[in-house]
């Protein structure tokens, strides 16, 4: 016989879930308040009034970029260098990711959970270090060789790609894989032939997304001397030639726009094939062949020589750095500096992601492309999307250097620089989430007489809250690694400490700082995963 108590029992799990959500929400509010207080934004002077004039000259130069034919030729050559690094680094990352995915997939290891955990854990080290950090480390081993830029992209991106590819492989049906295992094939072979073909669409879509990201990473590596648009941007910035800076920025934006448009077109083609008929999609086939052709051209253009990786000098330098870097330093003063700068890094990332998320939500309605809109609405949408493109085209260190004109040194310039850059990324992602959301609830509210703002607030926002928070938490994990990048150029956080120890060739201290960076990134990854689970 069913009692009243029996019927009341099911809501208990939901009550516990609501309590967890409230707990996570209160923790987020407390962490945000601590980050804002620690940044100095709420207390004490933060403005550097002496830099306003220089900032004004920088802003005014946006309307009169350098158009001298000689400089445009330099920029065009820099574009080719950036594309070459992006294609080779991203392509090598995809190869490493494809091999690594088979090794770290749950399906490959079966019930041998220990082996799976070990292989996944090994990927945390290359994944936890920013490509700029890899660039600095490889520079000390390979010297000024083009392989530095290629490997600095390929190593961390390969680890990330292997993890994502493995997750995609774990989601496909197991029928073909189990049939091959039952027929006597090894687990690796069964994964290669039984799991890869069904997951090919998702793998191809993510591959082109990674190539888009590689373009931005190639620009970042240029800031530390790898050449390309980033290097030209750094040269123009340090010489205060603002017209040249804006010409380079516009070239960056056009390159990022081209990568975004091509990647988005391929991903949409994968998600919605033009016809269910047999045969290969000619557009996707041509896209893959174009990337392969670009990779061959990039290897020739950069004059890469595999012999440089296996030369005697490279082996000697690698042995020297490895021997000098181990064991890590345990000096108490260094550990104190690591702890202090790690806290600054965490606070910087929190301020950045909170401000970027708030801005992305505010601009989401305009960033989205509605199916039916008037000329004014379309024009505003184009302007907003162009602005977001500019924000994410300029690397965070450049934004930090610009903000240091008008802000006093500290973690605030770095936090705001990361917020500006992350707003460009999140604004696009949240806009796409709005485009894909169900439009029936706000339409029903409008039909019932609600205002456009009310229909958006009560009809669209509740359904978008989960996806937006998930996107924000994912970007927080990325931002914590980007804080190291802005720190390398003096904008605060643990990157400043890493830059100082690397410049002094204090390799035991470098190992300690890098270990702290990896652990900090891992902690944020775990925290973000738990928070996303609580939001489901």
Beta strands, then each sheet from edge to edge (+ up, - down):
end
